[in-house]
């Protein structure tokens, strides 16, 4: 579950059930489907979550690298 607050972000979903969110601007709250533990992911940060698990702690990301990767996947 993602709660978005005036932001630019990218979401990558893997076939195995893992989803990664990378925040470029603003912030996103990541929570598991049970409404348990959540993490706030701010600009230049990312987190991932797998089915049935709590979100991973946030880590630093390179927003420009994420934009380039997302552009490559879209076009």
N, C-alpha and C positions, 0 to 999 in steps of 0.2 A: 504494500500500500504506500503510495506517495502522496504527500500533501504539499502542493506547490504554492509558493508565496512570491509573486512577481519576479520570475526568474527565467534564466536560460539554462537548459540542462540537456543531457543526452542519456538515453537509457539503452542498454544493450542486454538482450535476453538470450541466454544460451539454451540449446536443446535439453540439457540435463537439469534444468530448473533453476539455474543460478542467474540472477539479474544484477547488473551493475549500473549504478547511477553516478554520473559525473556532473558536477554543478559548475557552470561557467560564470553565472551572475545570479545573485540572490541566494535563496536557500530552499532546501527540500527536506522534509521529514520522512524518514524511512521507517516503516513499522511492519512487523510480520502480520499475517492474516488473522492471527488470534488476538491482535491488539495488545500484545505484550510489549517487550522492550523495543524502544525506538532510538534512533540517532538523528541529530540535526546535521545535515551536510551543507556547508556554506560554500561560497565561491572559492574556486581552486581546490576543492576537496572532492573525494569520491567515497563510495561505500558499496558493498555488495550484499546480497541476501540470497539464501537458498531456500527452497521449499521446506517448510516446517522448522526453520531455524531463525534465530535472532539476527539482525543485521550486524555485519562486521564493523569494527571501529572505523572511524573515518581516517582517510590518509590523504596526503597532498597529491594533486594531479597537475599536469601542465595543460591549461585550457586551450592553448593553440594546437597542441598535439591532438586533443580530443576533437576539436573542430575539423582538423584535416582528416582524421580517421572517419568521422561522420560524413563528411563531404564525399570521400572515396566510396563509402558504402551506399550513398544515395545516388551517386551519378556514375 
